[in-house]
Amino acid sequence: MADTEWEAKVKGLLKAELKRRGVTYAQLVEKLAAIGVVDSEPNIRNKLARGKFTAVFLVQCLEAIGASSLRLSDG
């Protein structure tokens, strides 16, 4: 799989988790701030649109929205 495909997969995983929990980008900014991670809504929107963000950011987002696990596939 090419890097762009991996980026699309990771982006899809995080966006799906946000959607599943009904969390908007604005709410994500607030939830991240609550755990000490300061970021702006436009910056987060850009990160997710590009699909290029660190594993640290992914875990911070999952922690902030209360996700204790992440499904990598539907299978």
Secondary structure in CASP SS format (residue, H / E / C, confidence):
PFRMAT SS
TARGET T0000
AUTHOR 0000-0000-0000
METHOD secondary structure of the structure
MODEL  1
M C 1.00
A C 1.00
D H 1.00
T H 1.00
E H 1.00
W H 1.00
E H 1.00
A H 1.00
K H 1.00
V H 1.00
K H 1.00
G H 1.00
L H 1.00
L H 1.00
K H 1.00
A H 1.00
E H 1.00
L H 1.00
K H 1.00
R H 1.00
R C 1.00
G C 1.00
V C 1.00
T C 1.00
Y H 1.00
A H 1.00
Q H 1.00
L H 1.00
V H 1.00
E H 1.00
K H 1.00
L H 1.00
A H 1.00
A H 1.00
I C 1.00
G C 1.00
V C 1.00
V C 1.00
D C 1.00
S C 1.00
E H 1.00
P H 1.00
N H 1.00
I H 1.00
R H 1.00
N H 1.00
K H 1.00
L H 1.00
A H 1.00
R H 1.00
G C 1.00
K C 1.00
F C 1.00
T C 1.00
A H 1.00
V H 1.00
F H 1.00
L H 1.00
V H 1.00
Q H 1.00
C H 1.00
L H 1.00
E H 1.00
A H 1.00
I C 1.00
G C 1.00
A C 1.00
S C 1.00
S C 1.00
L C 1.00
R C 1.00
L C 1.00
S C 1.00
D C 1.00
G C 1.00
END
